[in-house]
Amino acid sequence: MNENSNRKQNKGGRKLKIDPSIHRHVFRLTDEENARLLSLFEASGMPNKAKFIISMLFDKEMKSVKIDKGTVDFYMRLTSFHSQFRSVGVNYNQIVKLLYRHFSEKKAAAFLFKLEKQTAEMAMLCQKIIQLTDEFEAKYLKKQPEK
């Protein structure tokens, strides 16, 4: 009987932490402060509000990424346009080969003249697109100075 009383009884459950968080602090916020805290918390992407507040208090590095839907949409459309522009270039090469293969030299040259005019218009359009892209980047994609 003496042996049984000296042994520790295993109660089960999870193992105890080495350094448990036992200190609790309570503070109150106004509606405006609470909204600001919640927006910062959502921007941080952290899963736990308590860990977010601790990281803010002790100046641990925290990154927040803001995704602008308009910028993402612009980028997707620009990428799509670029792929279409490349396919036009491939088609251009194929058309030139086919013109010389199936038509006389004179007819092929006449068609190529028309194709050249369209290509010049497309180059002008491409320059306008590059200009618009630069303007968009200057207005909306400015990097925020780091604090």
Summary of the structure (lengths in Angstrom):
residues: 147
radius of gyration: 33.0
end to end distance: 68.3
largest distance: 114.6
contacts: 241
relative contact order: 0.05
helix: 67%
strand: 0%
